[in-house]
Amino acid sequence: MDNRSELLAIALRLFAARGYDAVGVQEIAQSAGVAKPTLYHYFGSKHGLLTALLEEQHAHLLGSLEAAAAAGGDIQPTLDRLLGAYLDCARARPDFYRFWLTLLFAPPDSEAFEPASRLYLGQQALVERVFQEAVRRHGNMRGRHQRYAYTFIGLANGAAALLLSGRRPVTPQLRRDLLHQFSHGIYS
């Protein structure tokens, strides 16, 4: 593994375990076995490291969401594919997803808020488009796409948090139940 990749992997592990603000550049560099100037060479700053880390990790999630949304069709199978993409990401990249969830609640004036918010808004726009396209079949959804997207993403992140906690498995039945309950709200 090259220095850049090693720094990203270690930063992700440390940020997921203790939070962005609790981890310093010196600790990341030391854990990677490099000097701080090496980290600065690749990323310019801790904020640059965070931005690179989020863009790289989030690209996998966004790619899965785009594929799930692009398949088109009726809204129910599309929502199931989208929920599956969120859960698959949480399973495959638990450190990223744990860290991602903490960033969604970062204070707006924190250093971590802007890069996380920008990526979240990309997810939001993608899910909104799914609901906008569903209006053709379900006219009662007109004008509600933003609200539906917020609540759907919240549902997906809640299910991912449940999965990551290990307290209760997200079984196929629970997944169906969550989508069924969500659907009652969007069809009324």
HELIX and SHEET records of a PDB file:
HELIX    1   1 ASN A    3  ARG A   18  1                                  16    
HELIX    2   2 VAL A   25  ALA A   32  1                                   8    
HELIX    3   3 LYS A   36  PHE A   43  1                                   8    
HELIX    4   4 LYS A   46  ALA A   70  1                                  25    
HELIX    5   5 ILE A   75  ALA A   92  1                                  18    
HELIX    6   6 PRO A   94  LEU A  103  1                                  10    
HELIX    7   7 PHE A  113  ALA A  134  1                                  22    
HELIX    8   8 GLY A  139  MET A  141  5                                   3    
HELIX    9   9 HIS A  145  SER A  165  1                                  21    
HELIX   10  10 PRO A  172  TYR A  187  1                                  16    
END                                                                             
